[in-house]
Amino acid sequence: MQETYGDTASAAVSAAAAEAAKLVAQGAETNANGYAGAAAASAANADASEAGAASSALVAAQWGNEAKGITQANRSFELGFDGWAPQVTGSGEWPSHVTTTGSEFGIPTGWLVVQAGAQAQIYSKTEYKVDPARKYKFRCRVGAWRAVGGGGSVMYVGFVGIGVDGNPVNHGAFGSYRYCLVTGTTILNGATPVFEVIVTGEGNDSWVKFPPGTVRIKLMAIVNYPGSSPDIAGYVDFIEFEDVTESQAANASANAAASSTASAGAHAALAQSSAILSAQIGGNSINKNPLFADTAADGTPGQWSIWNAPPAKSRQPGYESPYCLQISAADNANSGYTQTVTVAPGKYLLEAAVELVAGIRFEGSGMHLAVYDATGTGAAQSWNFDFCAEPTTNGEVLRDGAIVANKVYRFSKLIDITLSAARTGYLYFMNNWEGFSPGGAGRYAKTLKWHRVSLRPASDPDIQAASVKQLAGALASIQGRTEAYWQTELNASSGASAFMAARVNTNDPTLVPVDLMFLFSAVRPVQIATEISPRCVRKVGGESAWGQFICYTKQRYTNHAYVEASFGVGAAAFIGLNSDAYPGYWANMDYGIHQDGATTIVVYENGTFIASYFNDAKPTDRWSIRHVGSAVQYARNGKVFRVVAAPGSVTYYAQVDIYNVGAEVNNLVFSSQGPSWASSVAFGADEISLWNPAGGGLWKKAAAVAGGDATFYGNLNVGGGIYVGGLKIPVALQAFNISVYDGQVVSYGASLGTIPLLTPDFSGFPALPSGQSYVFRAESHTPTGFTARVKKSTAATPTTSTTGAGTSPGTGPTFQANKAVASDAYDGNYSFRVTGTMYRQTDTVDIGDGGPVKTVYHGYIRFQSWFRPAGGSWTEGPIVQVNAGAGTDGNQPYDKTFIANFGSAIGLDASNTEFGVSISSTYGVGINTLTGLTSVSHTYYSGATESTATPGNLPLLPLRVNPQNG
């Protein structure tokens, strides 16, 4: 397919202009009527009483301080318990009497419910960064219900102040924590109040100050505190906070302007205008009345005009302001509202909060923005925001999912106005519009409550968060749908339009449809089991024997062929490539992968056993064989574990042979392209950046790709290695130097992942008399630090102690051995001798230095050493990697010795073993085992005495720290 992105973009601009013009034309007549009605309403407002004007101003003052957006994750429990814990430590299991899925007694689904007669505590897992010098608005909505009678639920809601040490600070006499929102208040039966408070400053003399020393906070609540009515159920809808420092200052200015009006009777319209402006400033919205706080009793929303057809409307209690707008639309009928706004080039957020009251689907609902120059005739930009096609802020795509009634769904879409002369925008929100329903169909009858419709400038965190949300939603759509090609517009930070494209393997034209993929005879009991999965075959009859069930593809490929599959649990089966047009059983396969009925994977070629590669196969593994060029590659989950030379021009069929009845082979794929089309995603932009939350509502750039180069701004954590061609280079932290003195408690500053090896350098220390020597040990050594012992040892007799062979008791370390003597190693070094099998893989690599090709031997086992001091428990020692070394390919026996350092005292325990060893990780290819611990040896001194080698903490001993993470 020829992809002409430039032509598509030009066509999109023209289509957007035509679409926007159509919208304006559709609404022109009704807009005129709407403006006339608004003028009449304004006249009525001008005659309003002084009390009415004061009330409007009060509403604005109360709700005008909506900030730029709530950033707390899952603040309203829409994702269940995600991000919340029953203990302040962030841990613990939720008890059965606390749920987030119930919809009892008229409480909407998504509230956290504590059942009657039970108590619960709720804490956010995230610690949010705060600055007590700034102003923060805290809000919550709670409720209570009981079957009969009155009573209520006693609640505490607020936050926990966290200090620089990561622990709760002293909250003084104002309770264990700062219950700024609800302080032991009884929430009466049937009530669902909203609480709100501003917290600023430091002190333990007020509920609305941060405890001294607070740098972060955790949101919290206590529901059904002891003393509540025994059969009352407590509810929490949301707990949130936001920085309102700037919006509070803006509101103060707006309120001052409103208070300067001399007469409410003469200036009622001005007071009403000030009220609306105040609400607008608080939310940072470009459009007026974004939260519908200014909605008349008959449901007419201030500053909004009817678009297309007058809807059935009413004013209802709101979640984000005192009121929301409820409107209804009939089947296949356009209906909504519009407002003219003033814009300039830049990035903005389209936002909405919508609740489905009646109806079953959101199809046809959404927002639209069209932007023109000052004349209204320039080239237009426009954006559709389809609530069924684009994800909510929680990542839900509502087109095919169940819609929960009376649940508020929140939407946010990042847009970029690039029109240099942009001045006028037409903002729409619609219950129904054919632009959101292809062909005009699917505009279902529905009643919606609109709690927020907003267009506002986007901050940097908004841009980063919106980009991530759009990406996640697009990927979710791909996984849940069947389009073969899907393209989603993203907004790159450079201002250029970026694209994301993906191919889904079920519609790859090179793949054979499942009902045509296999050719089989009636005498062979076989079933294409499409009810199990789209590409699954199962042996459903006959007996357990090879050759009874053989299937092969009608399709064939020359030069390039790829087969992939997963083996079912307990399946004894083969998959492979076969150059025979009418193949026999598995032994005729040119290249085959066999699962033995358990978890062992074996390779056969032309009926000949090659090697046993894995003994830990899982039903989720994808096994593949690929012929490309003059080689055949075998892979597990995309990672190649065998490459063999093969003829270049060969035609292959794919073949399956199953042994045991009931066994199945899943996820079968046969193509000429290999895995590259099975599921590939491409991104294109001037710069592609990855961001993550850094706490306190802040975001941090982790990595960026620009100009073909990748830059990492944070830490790079690599487990395993980096491949350069076929050469795998293990990645380890760079060694570094420190200096220590005797008795010093040393911290590495962060965890190194495993215990590092330490190499002391006594070359700078004074020479010692004959019979004395310097000794260094690291006591209580962990990945984060140790206690240094820098000693002078007197003359003594060195003795080597060696244990007997280890045993495998079945619990604790795999193999364990008894220490032979009470004396410990003088230098903390213990030599473990281990045996087993290790897989070795040989590669030849030309590294481009002009010299001969290099032979590289892959293969290693990383051993975890263990030590158990007398009377104590097992303590982790260093993880030490033992490499395969030179040799032939395949599984080879090994007899290796490695040294593990343990500087703490061990002693001798007559009842327990003191040494242990297990496998920590392996190269990941072939079979790697630990079959024995031959011995553990160490050297100690008899009759030696020690004294400090650093009196007065001098001289310092240089140490080389060699991390062992690679």
N, C-alpha and C positions, 0 to 999 in steps of 0.2 A: 504493500500500500504506500503510495506517495503521500507524504505528510507535508502540506503547504501551510505552515503556521501563519505566515505573513498574510496570505489571502484570507485565511479563516478569521484573523484578527480584524481585517478591514470589513469583512462581511458582518462580523459581530457588532462593530460600531454602527454600521448602517441599520442593522436589525434593532439595535438598542434605541437608536433615534426614532425609528418607526414605531417601536413598541411604546416608548414614552409619549410620543405624539398621540397615539391611540388612547392612552390612559387619560391624558389631559382632555381630549375631545369627548371621551365618554363621560367625564365628570363636569364638563363646562356648564351645562344647563343646571344641573343640581347644585353645583358650587354657587352659581348666581343666587339660587333660591336660599342656599345656606347662608350666604353673606347677608342677604336681606333679613333673614331670621336673626342672625347674629347682631345686626344693627338694631333691630327692635329690642333684642335682649339687652344690648348696651344701654339703650334709652331707659329701659326699666331699671337697670342697675343704677343709673344716675339718680333715679328717684328713690332709691332704697334708703332705709332708715340708717341712722348713725350706728345703731347696734348691729345691723347687718354688715356694714362695712368693717366695723371693728372685728366682727366674727371672722370675716374673710381674711383680714390681716393676721388674726390669731392662727387660723389654719395654715397660712403661709409660713408663719414663724415656727409653727410646730413641725411642719414637714419639709421646710425649705432647706434643711441641712442634710439632705441625702448626699452621701459622698460619691466618689468616683466609681464605686463598685465593691462588692464584698469578695474577698479573695480566699476566705477560709474554705478548705476542701470539705465537701459533704456537710455543709453547715446545717442542712435541714433533713438529714438522715435519708435522703432519696436513694443513697447507695447502701442502705442498711447501716451496719456498725463500722463501715470502712472509715478509718481515721479516728475512731473513738475507742476508749478502753474503760473498764470498770475500776481501774486503780490509777492513782496519780502517777505511778511509775510508767504507765503506758502499756502494762502487761495485764494478764489475767483473762480468764474465760468468762463470757457473759452468762449469767444464770438464766435458767429457763423462764423465769417470770418477767424477763425483760425482752421485748420484741420490737421490731420496726416494720412489721408487715401487716399488722392488724388494721382494720377499718371499723372499729367498734363505736357504737353510740353516737354516730354522726361525726366522729373525728376523722379527718381525711387520712387515707393511706399515706404512709411516709413519715408519720409522727412516731417518736419513740414512746413506747407504752410500758409503764411499770404496773403490773397487775395488782389488784386490790389485796391488801394485807401484807404486801412486800415492800422493801425499800431498795433503792439502787443509787449508786454514785456514778457519775459520767464525767470523763476527762478527755480532752482532745489529746491525741498522741503527738501532734505537732506543737512545738514551742515557737510562738510568734514573737519576733523582735519588736520591742517598743522603746520609746524615748519618753520618759515621764515629763519632759518639758513640753511635749506636744499634747494635743487634745484628741481623745478617742471616744467615739460614740459606741456604746455597748447596747445591744438589743436582744430580746428573746420573746418568744411566744410560748406560753404554757397553758395547760388545761387540766381539768379534773372531772370525774364522773362517778356516780354511784347509782345503783339500781333504785334504791328507795331512800327517801328522806334527804336531809341536808348534809351538813358536815363539809369537809374539804381536805385537800392534800397540802401538807406543810412542805414548803420548798425553799431551797437556797440556790441561787444562781449567780455566778460571777466568774472569777478567774483565780488562778494560783500564780503568785509572783515567783519567778525563778531568778536566782542570782548567777554571777559569773562562773560559779563552781558547778552549775547545773542542778543544784538542789533548791527546794523551796526556801525563800527568805523568811525572816521573822515577821509575821503579820500583826504582832502586838495584841492588844486587847480586843481588836475587832474580828474575833473568830479565828478558826484555824486557817481560813483562806479569805480572800476579799470578795464578800458576797455583795457586789455593788448593785446588782439588778433586783434580786429578790432575797430578802433577809428574814428568813423564818416566817414568811407570809403564808397565810392559809388561802389557797386557791379554791374558791367555793364551787360546789357541785354545778356542772354545766357551764362554767365560765372558761373563756379562752383569751385572757388578757394579753396585751403586748406591753412589755416594760422596756424603758429606754433611759439611759443616763449618760452624761459626759464625765469621763475620768481624766484627770490631769494632775500633775504635781506629785510630790512625794510626802509621805507621812503616815503614821499609824494612828491618826486622830480623826479619820473620816473614811466612810465607805467609798467615797469617790476620789480617793488618791491612791497612787501606787505605793505599796510597802517600800520603805527605803532599801536600796540595793537591787531593785528589780531591773533586769535587762531583757527578759523574755517572759511570756505568760503562757499558761494553758487555760483554755476555757473549761468550765466545770459546772455541774449541777448536782444537787442532792434532791431526790424525788421521794415523796411519801416518808418524810422524816418521822421518826418515832413520835407519836402524839397525834398523827393523822387519824381520821376515822378508819376503823379496821377494814371496812369494805369499800374504800375509795380507790379508784385507779388514777394514777398521775400520768400526764402527757407532756412531751416537749416537742414543739414544732421545729424551732431553730434557735441557735445561739450564735451570735456573730458580733464582730466589732470592726471598726474602720477608723482610719485617721481622718479627722474632720477639721484639722487645724486651719487650712486655707478656706474651706467652705464656711466655717464658723465666722471667720473674719469677713467673708463676703456677705453673709447673712446680717451681720451687725450693720454693715453699710446700708443694706437694703431696708432693714428695720428703721434705721435712722431716717432714711428718705421717706418712708411711709409715715413716721410719726410727725414729720414736718408739715403734713397737710393740715390746714387751719380748720376746715369744716368738713365733716363727713358728708353732710347734705350737699355741699357744693362740689366736693371732690370725691364722691363715691367711686366714680369710674377710675380715677387715678389710684385710689386705694386698692381697687380690685386689680388694676394693672400691676401695681407694686407687689401685691400678693403673688401673682403668677410669676413675675420676674424673680421673686425670692425663691420660689420653688425651682425655677429653672436654674438659677445660679448654683443652688446646693447640689444638684445632680450633674452639673457641668454639661447640661444638654444644650444643643443648638436649637431644638424645637421647644416650643412653649407647652406647658401642662403635660409633661411626659408621664407623670404618675397619676393623672386624672384627679388630682386633689381639687381642681376647679371643675366640678361637674354639677350641673343644676339638678334639682329634685326630679325633673322629668327625664333625666338621663342625657341631657345635652352637654357634651364635653366642651368646655371653654377652649377657644383658639383652634378647634378642629372643625372642618367642613365636611358635609356628606359627600361621598364619592359614589357616583353611579345611581344607586337606588336607596331611598330612605330605609334604614334598617329598624327593626323593632329593638328598642333600647331601654335601659333602666340603669339607675345608679345603685351600686351595691357596696357593702363594706369591703375595703381593700386590705391587702397584705402589706403594701409598700407605702400607702398613704391612707387617709380616712376612707377614701372612696376608690372604687374601680368602675370601669365601664363594661356593662354587659350588653352584648348585641347578638341578634339572631339572624340567620340567613337561610333561605329556602334552598331546595335542591337546584343546582345548576343556575343559580342567580348570583350575579356579581353584587357585592355589598361591602362597604367599608367607609373609611374617613381619610382625609388628606389635609396637609398643612404646608404652606410655603415657608421655606427657611432660607437664610443667607449663609453661603458657604464660601470657602476659599480652597485652593489646592492644599492637599495634605491627607493624612490617614485619619480615618474615623471608625467608630464602632456603631453598627446598627444593633440595637438591643430590644428585646421584648421579654415580657413575662406573661404567659397566657395559661388559662385554665379552661378545660373542656367541661362544660356543665351539662349539655345535652348533645346527643349524637355519638357516633362511634369512631370517627376518623378525623384527622386534621387535613385531609386532601383539600386543596384549594385555598388554604390559609397561608398568610405570610405577610411580608413587607416588601415595598419597592421604593427605590429612590432614583429620580432622574435629575441630572444636573445640567444647567445651561449657562451661557454667559449672561451679562447684565441685560441684554436685549431680549433674552428668551428665545433667540433664533439661532444661536451658535451651535457648533457641533456638540452633540450630547454624549454624556456618559450615563449609564444606568446599571442598576444592580437589582436582581431578584433575590429574595430571601425566602425560600420555600421551606416551610416548617416540616414538611414530610421528607424532603430530599436531603436536608442538611442537619447535622447533629445538634442536639441540645448542648448546653455547657457541661453536662455530665456525660457526653458522648453517646447519648441514645439517638438512634435513627428511627423515627416514628412511622415511616411508611408501612413497614410490614409488622411492626411490633404491636403489642396490646397497649391501648391508651387507657390510663387510669383516670377515671372521672374525679373531679375536684382536686386534682393534683396540679400545682403550678409548675409548668415547664418553662425553663429559662433558655433564651437563645442569644447568641452574640456572634456577629459576623464582622470581620475586618474588611474595610474597603479602602481604596486609594484613589482620591480625586486628583487626576493628573492634568485635567483641562486647565491650561494656564490662565484663561479668562473666566474661570468658574466663579459664578456669583449667586445664581438663583437655583434652589433645589426644591423639588416637589416630593414630599415624603408621604407615603401611603401605608396604611395598615388595613388588611382585608380579611373578613371572614371567608369570602369566596372570590376567586378571580380565575378566569379560564387560563391565564398565563401560568398558573401553577398546576394546571390539569391538561395534559396533552390532548388536543382535539376538543377541548371544552368540556369533556365528560369528567365525572368524578368529583364535581363540586358538591359535596354532600351537605345535606341540611345539618346545621349545628348551631349551638349556642355557646359563645365563648365569653369569658371574663378577661378583659385586658387590664392587667395591673401596671404594665410599663410599656411604653413605646418611645424609644429614645434614639437620637442621633447625637453623638458627642465626639470630641477630639480624642484620639487614641494616644495613650502614653506609651513609653517604651515597653513596660511590662505587659500592657495590653497587646502590643504588636507581637511580642514573643509568645504570649499565652494563646492568642488567636491562631497563630501559625501552627502551633502544636495541636490545638483542638481540631482544626480543619484537616490536618494530615491524618490524625487518628480516626476521624470520622470517615474519611475517604477509604482508608484501609479496611475499616469495618464493613463498609458498603461492598467492597470488592469480595470479601470473604463470604458475605451473605447473599450475593446475587450471582447471576449466570452470564453477564455480559462478557464477551471475549476481549473487548477493549474498552477501557474506562479512562477518561481524562478529567481531571479536576483542576480548576484554576486556583492557584495559591497567590498570596501577596508576598513577594520577596522584599526583604528589607531595603534593597537597593532601589525600590520603586518600579522595577521591571516586572512584567508578568512572568511567572514561573509556571511550569507544568509538571504534573505527575502522571505517569502512565503505567498500566499493569496489564499483563496477560494472565488469564485464568485457565488452568490446564484442561478443564472439562470442555472447552470450546476451541482448543488449539486445532487448526485445520489439519495438522500433521498426525493427529491422534485418531485411532480407529474407534468409531462408536461402539459402545459395549455390546450391543446386540449383533454386531457384525465382526467382533474382534476374534471370536474363537470358532474353529471348525471342529465338529465332533460327530461321532457315529452313535446311532441309537443303541448299539450293543455295549457301548461304554457308558456306565452310569455317571452322568455329569449334569450339573445344573449351573446356569449363569445366574448367580444369586443377587440380582439387582436389589432385592429387598433388604440386603445386608449393607451394601454400599455400592456406589456407582460402578466400581471396577473390582468386583470380588467374584471368585469362583470357589466352589465347594464340592468335595466328593461326597455324594449322598447315598451311595449304594455299593454293592459288590463286597469285596473283602479287602483286608489290609495287604496290599501287594503292589509292587511297581508295575507299570505298564497297563494297568486296568484303566487308569484315568490319564489320558494324554490330551492336551489341547495345544494348538499352535495357531498363529495368526494367519489370516488370509493375506494381510498386507506384508510386504517385504521391502527392505531398503538396501541399497548398494553403497558401499564405501563408508556410510555413516549410519549406525543403528544404535538404539538405546532402549533397554528394557529396565523397568523399575517395579518393585513390589514390596509389600510387607507380608511376613509370615504370621498366620494366626497362632493363637496360644496352642502349644502342643502339636503343631503341624509338622509332619515329616514330609518335606516337599522340596522340589527343585524349581528354580527359574533359570532361564538361560537364553543364549543366542545359538541358533542352529542353521547351518548352511544347506541342510538337506530339505528338499521341497516336501517330502513325505517322511517326517522323522519317526523313529521308533521311540523307545522309552529314554530315560534320562541319560543313559550311557552314550547315546548318539549326539548329545549336545556338544558343540564345539567348546563352549565356555558356560559353566554352570555354577550357581551358588546353591548350597544345600543346607537346610536346617534339619537337625537330626531327630526332631520330635520333642526336644527340650529347649536348650538355649545355646547349643553349639553350632557354629557356622563353619562349613567346610567348602573348599573350592575343588571342583573337578574339571578337567579339560579333556574332551574326547574320551570320557570314561575312565581317565586316570586320576587317582587321588593326588592332589598337589600339596595341600597343607590344611591344618585346622587353625583358623585364625582367631575366633572369638568364642568365649564360653558364657557370655552375658547378654545374649540377644533378647530384644524386647519386641512386643507386638507393634510398638510405635516406630521401630526402626525402618528406614527406607533403604533397601539393598538394590544396587544397580550394577549393570554391566554395560559398558559403552565402547563401541568400536569406532575409532576415529583415526584417519590416516593409516599408519602402519602399526598401531598399538591397540590393545584392549585394556581398559581400566576397570577395576573393581572398586566399589565405594560403599561406605556405610554413612548414611545421612549426608552425602555429598563429599565426605572425606575419603580420598583414594587410599586404599591399603594394599593394592597389588597392581602392577603394570607389567604386561607381557607383550613381546613383539608378535605381530600378526600380519598376514597378507593384506595388501592395501586395497585390492579391488575384489571384494567378496559380497555376495548378496545374503542377507540374514533374515530369518524369521525369528519371532519370539516363541518360546515354548515353556509349558508348565507340566510337571508330572507330580502327582500327589499319591502318597502311600496309604495313609490311614483314613478310614471312613469318618466323615464329619469334619475333617481338616479343611482349612480354607486358606487361600492366598488373596490378599487384599491390595487395594490401591494400585492395580496393574496399569502401567503406562508403557506404550511402545511407540516410538517416534524416530524421526531422522535427526532431530535437533538436539536431543539430550536434555539435561535438566534446565538448560538456560531458559526454555520457554515454559517450564512447569509452573513457575511462579516467579516472575521477575518484576522488579519495580525500578523505574528510572526517574531521577529528579533533574531538573535543569533550571538554573538561575545564575545570575552574576555572582551571587554569594549564597551558599547554603550554610546556615548556622544552627547549632544545637544549644538550647538553653535549658536550665533547670532552676527550680525554686531554690533560693539560698537562705530561706527563713525570713520572717518578718515582712512578707510580701515582696521581697527583693528577688531579682533574677540574676543569674550568672551565666555568661557565655562559656560553654565548655569546649566547643570546637567549631571551626569554620572551614569551608572549602571554597577557595576563590582562585581564579587563574590557573586551575589545574593542580594547586597545591593545598595540602591540609595543614591547618595550624591548631594545636591543642593549647588552650589557655589554662586548663587546670591540671590535675594530676593524671597520669596515664597508667592505668592498672592493667597489666597483661598477665594472664595465666596461661602458661604454655610457651609458645615461641612465635617468631615471625619467619615466614617463608620468603626466601629470595630465590625465585625459580623453584627448583626442587629441594633446595637446601633449607632445612629447618634450623634456625638459630634460637636456642633458648634465651628468653629474656629474663634478666635478673636486675635487681637494684644494684647500682654502682657501689663498690666498696668505699668506705670513708674512714677517716681517722678521728679518734678521740683520745684524750689523755685523762688518766685516773690516778687516784692515790688510795692507799690501804683504807678500807672501811667505807669508801664513798658509795653512796646509793646513786646509780647512774640511770638516767632515763634517755631513751632514744628519741623522745619527742613525739613519737607516734608508733603504732604497731607495725613491725616489719613483716607481719604475716606468719613467720616461723622464727625459731630461735637461730640467730646467726652464729657463724664461727668467728672466734676472736683469736687474733694472733698478736702476742705481746712482743715488744722490742726493748730488750734490756741493754742494748748496745751503749746507751748514754749513761748507764748507771756506773758507779764506782766499782773497780775490780774488788773481788772478795778474796779473803785468805783461802788457802787450800782447805778443802773439806766443807766449804760453804757454797750455797747456790741460791739463785733467785727463783721464786715460785710465784706464778699467778694463777688464781682461780676466780671463776664467776659464780657466786652463790645466788640461789633463788633466781636463776636466769629464765626469763620469759621473753616473748617477742617484743615487749615494751621496755625492758631494762634488766638490771642485775645489781648485786652488791659486789664491789671489787675487793679482792684479797690479794695484796701485794706483799710478799713475805721474803725474809731471809731464812734459809733452812740450814741447820748445822749438819755436820758429817753424820751419815747414817748408812745402813746397809740396804741397797735397793732389792726388793723382792717382787717377783711377778706372780700374781695369783690368776688362775684360770678355772672357770666353772666347768661343771659337767655339761652334757648335752641338755638342751632345753626340751620342754614338754609343751603340749597344746591342751590346756585344761578346758577349753570351750567357753570361758568367760574372761573378760579383760583382754590384754594383748594376745595376739595370735599364738606366739611362742614365748615361754617364760623360763628363766633359769634362776637357781639359787646361788647367792653370793657365797664364796668359799671361806672368806675371812672377814673379820669385823673392820679391818683397816680399809680406808677409802683410798682412791687414786690420789697421789700427792699433787698432781696437776689437773685433776678432774676429768682426765681422758680415759674412756672405756672403749675397748675394741670388740665389736660384734662380728662374729663370723656366721654368715647365713648362706643357705643353699636354696635352689629352686630352679625354675625355668624362666628365661627372658627371651622376648622376641627381638630379633635383629633384622633391620632392613638396610640394604646397601643402595646408595645413589652415587652416580657420577655427575659432577657439576663443573661447568666451565664458568669460573667467576670473573672472567674477562681481564685477567692480569697478564695475558700473553704467555703464560706458562701452561704446562700440561693440565688436563682435567683432573679434578680432585675426587678422590673416593671418600664418601661420607657415610659413616655408620650410625644409623638411628637406633634408638632403643635405650630405655632406662627404667629403673624402678626407684621410687623415692620411699625410703624406709622411715617410719616413725619410731624413734627410740622411747622407751618408757623406763622410769626409775621409781621404786617404792621404798622410801626410807623406813627404817624399822619402826613398827607401830603406826605407820601412816598409810596413806592411800596412794594410788598410782599418780605420778606426776609426769607430764609430757616433757621429754627431752628434745633435742634438735631433730629436725627432719633432714636426712642426709640422702643425696642422690647418688646412685651407683649406676654407671653407664655400661652399655653392652660391650664396647670396644670393638676391635677388628674381628672379622670372621665372616662366615657364610650367612645367607639369608635364612629366616625361619626361626622356630622356637629352639633355643639352645639351653642346655643345663649351665648353671653358674655356681661357683663357690667363691663368694666375695667377702672381704673384710672392710668394715668402715668404722670410723672413730666418732663417737658421740661424747660431747663434753657435758659434765654435770658437776658443778662446783659445790653443791650443798652436801651436807652429811647424809650418808646412807646407813652405815652400821651393818648389823647382822640381825635378822629376824628369823628365829627358829621355826616360826609357824607359816611364813609366807615367802614367796619368791621376791627377789629384789630387782631383777632385770627383765625387760620385755621388749618385743619388737613386733610391728605390724606393717603392712603395706599402706602407705599414704596415697600414692597415685602411681600411674604407669604411663608409658609412652602412648597407650591407647590403641595399639594395633597388636594383633596376635594374642597369645595366651601368656600372661606373666603371673608367676606364682611364687609363694614363699612356702617351702616344704620343710624347712628345719632351721633351728638355731644351734649350731655346732658348739659354740662356747662364747663366753664374754671374759676378756682378760683386762687386767689393769696392773700398774706398778705402784707400790707403796714403799715407804721407808720405815724400817724398824728402829725405834729409839731416836728418831729425829725430833728436834725442837725448832720452833719457829718464833720469829720476832718481826715487827713491822720493818719494811724496807723503805718506808716513806715517813720518817719521823717529822712531825710538824707539817705533814701533808706534802712534803717535798723529798726528792724530785718527783715529778709526775711521770707516770709510765705511759708511753705511746701504745695505743692499741689500734690494730687494723680490724674494722668490723666488716665481715663478708656476709651479706644477706644471702639466704638460701631459698629465695622464692622462685628462682629461675628453673 
